Amino acid sequence: MISKHYVEGIIKCFTSMDIEKLRLHLKDEYSYEETTKEVFLREIEKIFRRFKNAGDTELIIYKGKCGGKTCPNCGKKGYRFVGNHTKNYLDLLFETEGDDITDINSCALFKTDEKIKKLNYPHEIDVNEDEKVSFVKTPEYRTKLNAATTAWNEIITSPPRKMDFQDLSYWIAKHAVAYQLIKDDDPFDQPMNWTPFISLYADLKDIRNYLSQNMDKISNANAAMQNNQTEEELIDWLLKYEDVGDDAPFFIKYDFFKNEGDYFRWNYQNPVHFKDDVFSQAIRFHNYYLAQHKKMLNKFTTYTSEEASIQYNFCGTKEETKRITSLSFHLQNRKELEIKGIFVPLWIDEMHSEN
């Protein structure tokens, strides 16, 4: 049973993280966080799940108000809901009329009446721009959203779909028109329902393009790995394939993980599984390249970490930035400095750190 007074009962639903009672008792005629009750509660349910997954069994409430002096909500009252285990929290403002709640909004500038020690992570409600009640859903908008949804559902499935390189290339080509139509209408600071598709498509297209352009070189590099018996042979190999290794998208370098089966997992939030020789070759190359390149760069770098950081801040182009972690640059720089009578110790950064 909800408590006698409606407002108090809703607050109790939040402290007990009871999404079903909130769904039952929050009124449909009002909008919350500028969106519908359904969308609002979907986001609240996600936050409750994060609290619970982290070990919280209830939320402790602290009264307060919006402290943003230039915010239209300045002075409006609400509560900070704090996880009893994690000390993570959610700040909400409640607008009421008598014993009725007419709106609930998150607040980024919330000030509690009493100080709370050792707060951790703030949870936030994320409502897409096109989920707000004020958003006008034109026929053009619906066409674009349907195209994005169709593309998304083809690749993000449960259980995760297993794709080979040919499947990936086909999906990229098939939905290129949808991506081009939508990408310029996707506001950077106001996500839309199609934003996950835009982000996913761009990432997968980068992966596809890189593999298309570099697979012959990657295969040759893998075949030549066994010849790296000496440091000199290893350095020659690294210099030959440095552009291939450094130009790879971040996702290929760090986001592919070998599963117990015969495929690679990618993207933990919206997982896609990849399997075939193209991906096996690429991951094999980068695992080896990254480890060996890091080792040789640490040995032959002519910059300490502090000097590299300073250099990075003054870089005006992508090429200048790339040079900081280029083994070929530091080997050449060593030669030029030695001609001038300047001898940079090996492992200079590690020696500098120890001192």
N, C-alpha and C positions, 0 to 999 in steps of 0.2 A: 504493500500500500504506500502511495505517496503521502508525504506528511500533510498536515492540515492546511498549511499555507502553501500556495502554488510555488512561489519563488523559492521558499526554503526547500521544497521537495525537489525542484530542479537542481539546486545546489547540491543536495544530497546525492542525486544521481551522478553528478560529476565526481564527487569525492569517492564514491564506491565504484566508479567507472562502469556504471550500468547502462550500456548503450540501448538495451531493449526498453527500459523504462523511459529513457530520453525519447526514443522513437515513438513511444506510446503517448507521452504527455506533452512534449513540445508541440505548439500549435502550428498547423499547416498554413494559416493565413498570413503569417509573418515571414519575413526574410531574415536570415541570419548570416553575418559576414558577407552581406550583399548578394547572397545566393539563396537557393531554395533550402527548405528543411532537409530534404533528401541528400543533397550534395553536402551540406554542412555536417550532417551526422556521419556521412561517409568519411569525411576528413577527421572528425572527432574519433571515430572508431579506429582509424589508423593510429592516432596518437595514443589512445588507450592501449592498443596492442603493443606499441613500443614501450610504454610504461611497464606493462605486465611482463613482457619478454625480458626486460631488464631486471625484474625481481620485485617490482612494486606491487603491493596488495591493496593499497588505498592512497588517496591524495589528501594531503593536509591543506586546509584553506587558510589564507591570510588576506585580510581586507586591505584595500588600497584604492588607488585611482590613477588615471592617466596623468603623467607629469610633463607631457610635451607642451611647452608654452605656446608654440605656434600650431599645435595640432587642433583640429576641430573638436576632438574628443577630450580636450584638456579639462580636467576636473571631474570627468565622469567616473563613477564608482564601479568597482569590480572586485575580482578575487585572483590571487595567485594560487594555483593548485600545484603542490609540491609532492613529488613521489616520496613515500615514507622510507624507501630504501636507497634510491639513487640520488635523491635531491635534484633530479631533473624537474622542470616546471613548465607550466602553461599559464599565460596571463590572459584573462578575459574580462571585458567590460560588459555589464548587464544594464540595458535600458528597460525601465519598468514604468508601467502606468497602474497605480494602485497596487493590487496583488496580481499583476500580470506582467509577463516578460514579452516585450515587443521587438527586442533585438539583442544579439550577442555578437561581440566583435573581439578579435584578438588585439593586443596592444603591445607595441614594441618599446614603449616608454613608460611602462607601468612602475609605480612607486608604492611599496607596501607601507602600511602604517607603522609596522615594527620591522626592525632589521632582522634578516634571516642569514644565518651563518652557513658558509660552505655550499652555496648553490652551485649546481653543475650546468647541464645542458638545457637551453630553452627549446621547447617544442613550439612549432608554428603551424598555423592552419594555412594550407596552400589551396587557394581557389583559382581556377583558371579564369582568364578574362571572359571567355565565351560561356562560362557557367554562371556569371552574374545575371541577376534578373533584369538589369538595364541593357544587356547586350542584345542587339537586334540580329536575329538569325535569318539572313537573307537566303534566297535560293542559291546564289553563288557560294555563300559560306557552306551551306549544307552539301553541295556538290563536292567541294574541296574536302570537307570532313569525311564524307563517305569514301572518297578515294584514299585518304590517309588511313582510315580504319580498315579498309579492305587490304591495303598493303601490309599494315601492322599485323593483322590476323593471319596473314600468310606465313609470316616468319616467326612471330612470337606465339608459340603454341604450348599446350600442356598435355603430355610431357614435351620438353623442348625438342624442336625439329633438328634433325641431323642433316647438314648441308655439305655438299662438296663444292669445289670452286666453280664448276659449271652452273650449279643451282644458284649460287650467289650472284654470278654474272647475269643470269637470266632475270633474277629479282630486281637487280639494279636497273637493267634496261627496261623491264616491264613498267616500273613505277617512276621512271625519270620524268615523265610529263607531270605527274602529280606533284613530285618534289619541286619542279620548276614553278608550277602554278602557286604553290603554297609558301615557299621559303621567304619570299619578299613580304608576305603578309604576316609573318610570325614575329611579334614584338619581342625584343630581347628581354625586357624587364617585366613583361606581362604574359606568362605562358598561356597557351591555348590547348584545347584538347588534342590538337594535331601536333603539338610540339614534340612529344616523344618520338613520333615518326620522323620528323625533320632531323632530329638529333641522331637517331639510329641510322637513317639513310646516309647522312653525311659521313658518319664513322665507317660504315660498311663500304661506301664508295671509295673512301681513302684506302681501305684495306685492299679492295679489288684492284684499284689503279696501281698501287705499289707492287702487288704480286704480279700483275700483268706485265709491268715494265721490267721487273727484276728477276723473274723466275729462272731464266737461263743462267744469269750470273750466280744466283743462289745455288743452283745445282752444281755449277762448276766449282764454287767455293767449297761446298760439302765434299765433293770428290777429291779436292786438293788438301783437305784437313789432315789426312793421314801422313802427309809429307812434312808436317810441322814438327820435326824431331829436335831442332835446335832453336834457340831464341832468335837467331838471325832469320831462320826460315819462317818462324811465327810472325816476326815483324814484317817481313816481306808480304806474307799473306794478309795481315791486317791492313797494311797500306794499300794493297791492291783492291780490297773490298771495303775500305773505310766508308766510301760514299754510300754503298749499298746498306751497310749497317747503320749509319747515322741518319739516313734519310727515311728510315722506316717509321710509320705512324706509331705513336705511343702504345696503341692497343696491341700491335703485334709484338712489340718489345716486352710488354709487362702484363698484358691482360689475358693471354691464352694459357690455360692450365690443362695438363694431361690428365684425363680421367682414367679410372681403372679399366675402362673399356678401350675401344679403338678410336676414340675421338677426343677433341679438345673442347673444353668449356670456355665460353667467352661471355662477358657481361653478366655479373652476378645478379643485377637487378632485373634485367630482362634477358634471360639466358638463351643463347643460340649455341648449338653444338656443331662443330665442323669436323669433317673426316674426309681425307683423301691424301694422296702423296704431295700435293701442292702445299697443304698446310703442314704436313709432317716435315717436309724439307725446310720450309720457312722457319718453323719453330726450332728445329735442330740447329740451323745456321745461327739464329739470333741468341740462343742459349750459350753456344760456344763463343760467338763473337763478343758478346757483352762481357762475359767473364774474362776473356783474354785481353780484350781492349782495355778494360779497367785496370788490370794488372800492369800492363805495359805503360799505360798513361801515368799511373802512379809512380812508376820508376823513372820515366824520362821527362815528366813535366818540368817546365821552367818557371812555373808559377806556384806560389803557395795558395792555399784556399782563399786567404785574405786578398792576395793580389788578383786572383781569378775573379773574385767578387767585384773588386774595383774595376777591372777591365770590362766585366759584364755590364756594369752600370753606364759605361761610356760607349758601348757598342751602338752604332747607328744603323747597321744593316744586319740581315740574317746571316750573311757570310762572316761578318766580324764576330757575331755571337757563336757561330759554329766553330770558329777557329780556336776558341778557348779550350774545347775538349777534343781537338784534333791531334792525334798522335803524329801525323805527318808534319804539322806546324811545329810542334815542340822539338821534334828531331832536327828539323831544319834550323830552328831558332838556336838550338845548342851549337850546331856547326858554325853559325854566323857569330855567336858570342865567343866561341873558342878562337876564331880568327882574330877577334879583337882582344884576346888575352883574358877573357872572362870565362871561368869554368864553374858551371852550375853543378852542385852535387847531385848524385842520383837520390831518388826518394826524398827530394827536398821538402815536400809538404809534410811527410811523416816526421822528418827531423825537426822541422819548424814547430810542429804540434807538440813534440816531446819537450822542446825547450820552453 
